[in-house]
């Protein structure tokens, strides 16, 4: 009996030792971006934007081409950690590309674009999308890079994904700004490093620029991280507006908006699975506007496959524009979550002079 307990103790000690080594490995290899990182502007286009041009922008969290209508996700109350096959991911991705091709825009802001992740069978989704937008420049801002995520069953494994912004106009600068604050160690080594990317487009014959922020705010915290992120993003956009620039902030807010009639989007199980926080009413400064619409939901809950009229949905995607930007139209494209757990949002604007 003593020998049994001795062997058992050695086995338990070995497992604990391996666990410590694994956590240390993840900590050492953890993605540690600086607060500001300059991003490469690939295939920078020569087209110049004119202040009289109408500008159309398109934002979409593509759910890494792994969260189509038949998928669920363990962190939302479902069971899956990845789609069932590579062919399924390719099918979702082809549908995403088709949607982009069918909806012409001057700028596409995408979130959750995998470039090398086990859960999407290491497909470089950026390569696929950019090959279908040859007349656009693009930049990539990584916000999730972990050597091995042990969560889920099977475990999610290696993850590398981020934000991508495409533009048909010549850009002067692209940068990544890290949101401050994160989950506590060791949880944070397996979580996203939230950020927003910035693309600056000079307006011809002026000293002004169009400033485009592509953001993906936190989802699974108690709200404190999002509060800090909103404060940081707000200061940045106010500073750029004070310079006389035209500012557009868009993406996946993981928060809803006070002007949205939430009675149109009832919570499931009394909100026990996921309840989007509301952005504080006083967050916007005077003259600033949300570019949002509730003609269709922009997200669905991933506790189960999508069922129209039964699945929890809501509006958490959209834009904010500075006072010198005139919103002409905002529309949610109702794709019924066929290829992603989000529907895209498009917005047409004009620049005031």
N, C-alpha and C positions, 0 to 999 in steps of 0.2 A: 504493500500500500504506500509506503514511504517513497518507493521508487516511482510509483505512478504520479504522486503529487509533485515529485521533483521534475519529472518529465513535463507535466502539465505547467509547472511554473516556468520552466525553460521556454516552452512553446509560447506562453502568454507574454513573457518578457521579450521574446523574439518578435512577436507581432507588434508589440508596443514600440520596439526599437525601429522596426520598419516604418511604422506610422510616423514617428518623429523624423526619420530620414526623409520620408515623402513630403511632409510639411516643410521641412527645411529646404528641400529641392524646389518646391513651388515658390517659397519665399525668395530664394536666391535668383530664380529665373523670372520672377514677377516683372511684368511690364511696368516701368516706372517713368512715365513721360514727364518732361519739364512742363512748367505752367504754360509756356508758349513754345510751339514747335513750328518751324517753317515747313510748309508742305510743297511738294513738287507739283507744278502745273503742267500736266502732260498734254501734248498735242495742242499747245496754246494757239488759239484761233486769232486771225488778224482782224476779223470783223470788229468795227467800232460801234458802240452804242450811242445813239443820239438822244438828247433830252426830250425830243418830241415822239420818240418811239413808244408804242404800246409794248408792255412787257408782260409775258405770261410765265408763271412759275408753277411748278408741279412738285408736290411733296408726297413721299410714300415710304412707309415702313414696310419693306417687302417680306418681313418675317423670315429672312435668310432662305427663301424658297423652300421652306420646310414646314410651313404652317397653313396649308391649304384647307379647304372646307371639311375634309374628312379627318383632320388631325386634332389631337388634344395635346396638352403639355402638363407635365407633373407639377410645375410650380404654380399652375392655375387651378389645381384640383383634378387634373387628368392623370393619366398613367404613363404616357409616352415621353421619351427623351429625344427621339429622333424619328424621321419618317422611315417607313418600312423598307425602302429600296432606293438605289441611286436613280433608277428610271423615274421614280415618283418625283424626286427632286428636280430632275431634268424637265419633267412635264410641267411642274409649277413654274420653273424658271422660264421656260418657253412661253407660258401664258403671261408672265410678267413682262417679258420683252415685247410680246405682241401688244399689250396694253400701252406700253411706253411709245411704241411705234405708231399707234393709232391716235395718240393724244399729243399733238405737236405743242412744244413749249420752247421758250428761250433758255430755261434753266430747269434742270431736274435735280431735286434734293432727295436722296435715298438714304434710308437707315437700315441697319441690320443686313449688310451685304457681306456674305462670307467670302473669304479668299482662300482659306485653308483650314477647314474644320472637319472633324471626324463625323459630326452629326449630319453633314451634308456631303459626305463621301469625298471630301477634299476637292470638290469642284470649285474652280476659281470663278465665282459668279461675276466679279468685276470684269474679267476678260470677256465673258459672254455678252454682258450688257454693253460694254464700250465698243465691241466689234459691230454692234448694231447702231451706234451713234458716231460714225466716223467724222462728222462735221462738228463735233463738240470737243472742247477741252474738258479735262476732269482732274479732280484731286481726291485723294483718299486719306481719311483720318481714322486711324485705328482706335477703337474704344473697348476692345475685349480681346486680350491675347494671353492665353493661359496654356501651359504645356499639357496639362491634364486636369479636367474638371471631374472629380469623382462623383458628383451628384447625378441622380437619375438611375434608371435601370433599363437597359445597360447604361453605364456611366457615359456622360457626354464626351469625355475624352478631350483631345486637343481642340482648342477654339481660337480662331483668328478672324475677326470681323470688324466692320467699322462703317463710317459715314462716307458717302460719295456724293460729290456735287459736280454736275455736268453743266457747261455753259457754252452757248454759241457765240459769245462775245469775248474779246481779248481781255485778259485779266492782268493786273499789275502785281497781285500778291495773293497767296493762300496760306492760311495758318491754322493751327490747332490750339485751342485754349482748354486747359484742363480745369474741370470743376473741382473745387476744393472740398475736402471731406470725403469719407468713405466708411464702409463697414469696418468693424474692429477686426484686428488680426486674431485668429488665422482665417476667418471667413472672407476677408477682403481679397486674399490671394486667388480666390476662385470666382470673384465677381467682376463686373464691368468697371472700367476706368472711364467714367462719364466725362463728356466733353462737348464742345461745339466747334465746328469748323467755320472759318471766315473766308469768303472770296470777295476780293475788291475789284470792281470793274470801272475803269475810268470813263467818264462821259465826255465824248469828243467836244472840243471847242469850249470846255469849261475846266475849272479846277476842282470839280466835284466828282464823287465816286458813288456807285451803287454798292452798298455793303450787304452781302448776303450771308446770314448765319444759318447753318444747318445744325440742329440740336436734337439730342435724344436724352430727355431727363429721366431721373431714376424712377423705378417702378415698385420695387419690393422693400422699401424702407418704411419707417413710421411717419414719413412726411418731413422730417427734419433735414434730410439731405436735399430734398427738392426746394425747401425754403432757402437754403444757402445757394443753391444753383440759380434760382430765380433772382436773387440779389446780385449775384455775380454777372449774370447775363444782362440784367437791367442796367447796371453801371456801364457795361461795355456799349450797349446800343445808345445810351444817352450821350456818352462821350463822342461817339461817331456822329450823332445828329448835331451836337454842338459845333462840330467842325464844318457843318453845312452839307453833310452827305445825306444820301437817301438810304434808309435802313429797312431791311426786311429780315425778320427772325422767324424761322419756321421749322417744322419737324414734328416729332412725336413728343408731346408734352407729358404724357402719362398723368395728365390732370385735365379736368374738365373746366368749362368756362361758365361764368354766372349767367350769361345771356342765353345759354342753352336750356330749353325746357326739359328738365330731367324726367318729367312725367311721361315723355315719349319713349324713355329708355329705362324701364324699371329694372331694379337690381334683382339678381337671382339669389334665393336663399337669404333674403334680407341683407344682402351685401356681405355675407360671411366669407365669401371666397375672394372678392376683389371689389373695392369701392374707390373709384377715382376721386382724389381730393379736388377741391375747387380752388382755382387760382384766386387769391384775395382781390376783392373789388378795388382796392386802392393801389394795386400793383402798377397799373397803367398810369402814366403821367398824362396831363391834359393834352389833348390833340392827338395822342397815339390811338391806334385802332387795332382791334382783333380782326383778322381776316379768316372768319370761320363760317360754317354753314351746318345746319342740321337737316338738310334735305335727305340725308341718309346717314347712318352711323359710320364712324371711322374705325372702330375697333370691335372685336367680339371677344368674349371670355373663352378661354381654351380648356374649360373643364370637360368638354365633350365635343364631338363633331358638331358642325354648325347646323342648326335647325331653325329656319326662318320663323319668327314669331315666338320661339321658345328660348333661344340662346340669349344670354345677356349681351347687350350692345350699348354703345354710347359714343360720344364725341370727345376725343382727346388729341386730335391732330389738327393743325392749322397754322396760322401766321399772325405776326404782329408787324405793323408798319408804322413808320415815323409820320409826323404831321404833314410833311411835304410830299407824301405819297397818296394818291387818290385811288381807292379801291373801286374797280368797275364791276367786278363779278367774282364770286367765290362759289365753288361747287364741289361737292363730294361725288366722286364717281361710284355709283352703286354697283359694285362687281359681285355682291353677295358672297364676298370672302372666298372666292373660288381658288385663288392661288396664294393668298396671304391672309393673316388674321387682321389685317388693316385694309381699309379702302383708301385710295389716294385722294388728295385734295388739290384742286387747281385754282389759281387766282390770276385775274387780269388786273393790271394797274397802269396808271399814268403818273409821270413825274410832274409835280407842280413847279412852276417857274416864278 
